[in-house]
Amino acid sequence: MKTPGKPTPKKQSPKQQREQAIAALRSGKPPADPLAQLNPRSLALRVGIPALIVWAIALAIPGVWPKVVAGVLTVVVAGVILWALRFATRSRAVAQIVHTADTAEARKDAIAKLDTDFKKGDAAAIFAKAQLQMQEDPRAALRTLETINLDKVMAPMADEARAQRGMIHLILSETDEARALVDKIDMTRHKEPRIRAMMAAIVGEAWARTGQATKAVELLETFDPNDEAYAELKPQLLRSRAFAYAWANNTKQMKATLRGLSALNPQYLSGFVTRKKSPMGVPPRGVHPMLEKEALEMLMRSGAVPRKMQQVRRG
């Protein structure tokens, strides 16, 4: 029975469903408020109490030098806090711009605003611009991310840039290029669970598709895709596991992973169907034949397969 006053949702075409699924893999939930994550009050307590202890010791020791050392340390710490607060404020402004860009026209306006409101080379603005470009032009997003000088930014930020570039290369089936980037990522530098899971998914997929499937499985199995903490990353984690299990010749786990992806959205499976099977498919580099076969069969059974792909399959 239809509820009065509520219009019936318009049914999406297979093409629209597929594009929506790919977009979901490419983009995630807007980042949390950077200032909330930084928690200035907690930061002040963590830094302020040790500073008071240092000054208490310096004042208790006779002479000028203990006071000079304490003063220098105080200035350095204050500088670090000021930089962190300014970076978080810029990141919040960037996040607000990205959050409002939910249409093609809005994304275009947001990119223009990022270009005009932030200095050239601002890492937060560069990441945001690339995220917006990913929706329609992965190559443009890749060029944007390549403007970040990995030797000049902080190591964790350089890792994030490598991961994002690696993800784009994987989407384009440029597996060797992705592998060269992810091999320089140091996971121990990252403590935030969501960032670690995102990087693991990208690193794991790159390893799996370039001859290190066992190593990829070991890494990916340390992250549970069903954990609520990784809810936004579940499709990406499952996609990476599917590649890893396929190249590790673990057919049982591969099929179970594909079923999990299909339950989220059958169109996720189209990411394993190559141009050999469909003109709308992905480049075949790094896609295991067994994985493609199983994904295509599941996609066909789901009823969500595009008509053009059905015609190629029958032919």
Protein Blocks (a to p, Z undefined) as FASTA:
>chain_A
ZZehiacdddddfklmmmmmmmmmmpccddddfklmnommlmmmmmmmmmmmmmmmmmmp
gcjklmmmmmmmmmmmmmmmmmmmmmmmmmmmmmmmmmmmmbfklmmmmmmmmmmmpceh
iaklmmmmmmmmmmmommlmmmmmmmpcfklmcfklmmmmmmmmmmmmmmnopaklmmmm
mmmpcfklpmblklmmmmmmmmmmmmmmnopammmmmmmmmpcfklmklmmmmmmmmmmm
mmmmmmnopaklmmmmmmmmmmmomklmmmmpcfklomkbccfehpafklmmmmmmmmmm
nopacfklmmmmmZZ
